[in-house]
Amino acid sequence: MYRTIRVHRPQAYGSGVARLRRMNIPPIDQQVRRDVGAAAEATAFGAVHWVSREGDPPGAEMTVGLAVFDAGKSNAEHVHPNCEEVVYVLEGSVEHTLGDQRTMLHAGDLIVVPRGVPHRLINTTDAPVRAYIVFSSPDRQFVPVEGS
């Protein structure tokens, strides 16, 4: 059940004029994800816990996952034709490609992958890598690149 509130919101910057609008606020427990990572799905490279995506929570406008790349594993080279992706490394080091380019990402590093650009993560280390993967669409599309 959504709650409706009235919010004062400036009509224009610096105008000092406010207008009222109605805003639906969902129940907070519906928006919170606790123990992120506990409900991870197994993948060829490790695991992903999808914490937000289309319909979960209702009205989601992004896809967010906590990914674990096991030692020596990688995902397939792929593109996302309908969204950009942000990868934020929480733990470990991982090689990331962007087209024909390569770089190493370490804990605390972030990369923005533009829509439609081929990329992949390759864990060349002997330790797992944990990273948040965030997409600008609630229904992110994954299209493998042929020959990879």
C-alpha positions as CSV (number, residue, x, y, z in Angstrom):
1,M,0.0,0.0,0.0
2,Y,1.4,3.3,-1.0
3,R,1.0,6.4,1.1
4,T,0.3,9.8,-0.5
5,I,1.9,12.9,0.8
6,R,2.1,16.5,-0.3
7,V,5.5,17.8,-1.0
8,H,6.6,21.5,-1.4
9,R,8.8,21.7,-4.5
10,P,10.3,24.8,-6.0
11,Q,8.9,25.5,-9.5
12,A,12.1,27.0,-10.7
13,Y,15.5,27.6,-9.2
14,G,15.7,30.7,-7.2
15,S,12.2,31.7,-7.8
16,G,11.1,31.3,-4.2
17,V,7.8,30.0,-5.5
18,A,6.7,26.6,-4.4
19,R,3.9,24.3,-5.7
20,L,2.4,21.3,-4.2
21,R,2.5,17.9,-5.8
22,R,1.4,14.5,-4.7
23,M,4.0,11.8,-4.2
24,N,3.4,8.1,-3.7
25,I,5.9,6.6,-1.2
26,P,6.2,2.8,-1.0
27,P,6.5,1.0,2.3
28,I,10.2,1.2,3.4
29,D,10.4,-2.6,4.0
30,Q,9.5,-3.2,0.4
31,Q,12.5,-1.1,-0.7
32,V,15.2,-2.5,1.6
33,R,17.4,-5.4,0.7
34,R,19.0,-7.1,3.7
35,D,21.9,-9.6,3.7
36,V,22.8,-8.7,0.1
37,G,24.7,-11.7,-1.4
38,A,22.9,-14.4,0.6
39,A,20.4,-15.2,-2.2
40,A,23.0,-15.4,-5.0
41,E,22.3,-17.3,-8.2
42,A,25.2,-19.5,-9.5
43,T,26.7,-18.5,-12.8
44,A,29.5,-19.8,-15.0
45,F,31.9,-17.2,-13.4
46,G,30.7,-17.4,-9.8
47,A,27.5,-15.9,-8.6
48,V,25.2,-12.9,-8.7
49,H,22.6,-11.7,-6.2
50,W,20.2,-9.5,-8.2
51,V,19.0,-7.0,-5.5
52,S,16.9,-4.7,-7.8
53,R,15.5,-5.3,-11.2
54,E,12.3,-5.0,-13.2
55,G,9.3,-5.5,-10.8
56,D,11.5,-6.1,-7.7
57,P,11.0,-3.8,-6.0
58,P,7.8,-2.6,-7.8
59,G,8.7,0.5,-9.9
60,A,12.4,-0.2,-10.0
61,E,14.1,1.9,-12.7
62,M,17.6,0.2,-12.5
63,T,19.1,-3.3,-12.2
64,V,21.6,-3.8,-9.4
65,G,23.5,-6.9,-8.6
66,L,26.3,-8.1,-6.3
67,A,28.6,-10.3,-8.4
68,V,31.3,-12.6,-7.3
69,F,33.9,-13.7,-9.9
70,D,35.6,-16.8,-8.7
71,A,39.4,-17.1,-9.1
72,G,40.4,-17.7,-12.7
73,K,36.9,-17.2,-14.1
74,S,35.3,-14.6,-16.4
75,N,32.0,-13.8,-18.0
76,A,31.6,-13.9,-21.8
77,E,32.3,-10.8,-23.9
78,H,28.9,-9.1,-24.3
79,V,27.0,-5.9,-24.9
80,H,24.0,-4.3,-23.2
81,P,22.0,-2.7,-26.1
82,N,19.5,-1.0,-23.9
83,C,21.6,0.4,-21.0
84,E,24.9,1.5,-19.7
85,E,26.6,-0.5,-16.9
86,V,28.7,0.7,-13.9
87,V,31.0,-1.8,-12.2
88,Y,32.3,-0.9,-8.7
89,V,34.9,-3.3,-7.3
90,L,34.4,-4.0,-3.6
91,E,37.1,-6.6,-3.0
92,G,40.0,-8.0,-5.1
93,S,41.4,-7.1,-8.5
94,V,40.0,-7.9,-11.9
95,E,40.8,-7.3,-15.6
96,H,38.1,-5.4,-17.5
97,T,37.9,-5.0,-21.2
98,L,36.2,-2.2,-23.1
99,G,36.3,-3.1,-26.8
100,D,39.9,-3.9,-27.6
101,Q,41.2,-2.0,-24.5
102,R,42.1,-3.7,-21.2
103,T,42.7,-2.3,-17.7
104,M,43.0,-3.7,-14.1
105,L,40.4,-2.6,-11.6
106,H,41.1,-2.9,-7.9
107,A,39.0,-2.5,-4.8
108,G,37.6,1.1,-4.8
109,D,37.8,1.4,-8.6
110,L,34.7,2.0,-10.9
111,I,34.2,1.8,-14.6
112,V,31.3,3.1,-16.7
113,V,30.6,0.9,-19.7
114,P,28.6,2.8,-22.4
115,R,25.5,1.2,-24.0
116,G,26.4,-1.2,-26.8
117,V,30.1,-1.4,-26.1
118,P,31.6,-5.0,-25.9
119,H,33.2,-5.7,-22.6
120,R,33.9,-8.5,-20.0
121,L,35.5,-9.1,-16.6
122,I,38.3,-11.6,-16.3
123,N,39.6,-12.6,-12.9
124,T,43.2,-13.5,-13.5
125,T,44.0,-13.8,-9.8
126,D,43.8,-16.6,-7.3
127,A,41.2,-14.9,-5.1
128,P,37.5,-14.1,-5.7
129,V,36.4,-10.6,-6.7
130,R,33.3,-9.0,-5.4
131,A,31.7,-6.1,-7.3
132,Y,28.5,-4.2,-7.6
133,I,27.1,-4.2,-11.1
134,V,24.6,-1.4,-11.8
135,F,22.6,-1.0,-15.0
136,S,20.6,2.1,-16.1
137,S,17.5,0.0,-17.0
138,P,15.3,-2.3,-14.9
139,D,15.3,-4.9,-17.7
140,R,19.0,-4.9,-18.7
141,Q,19.7,-7.0,-21.8
142,F,22.7,-9.2,-22.2
143,V,23.8,-10.1,-25.7
144,P,27.0,-12.3,-26.1
145,V,29.5,-11.2,-28.7
146,E,29.9,-13.9,-31.4
147,G,33.2,-15.7,-31.3
148,S,34.0,-15.0,-27.7
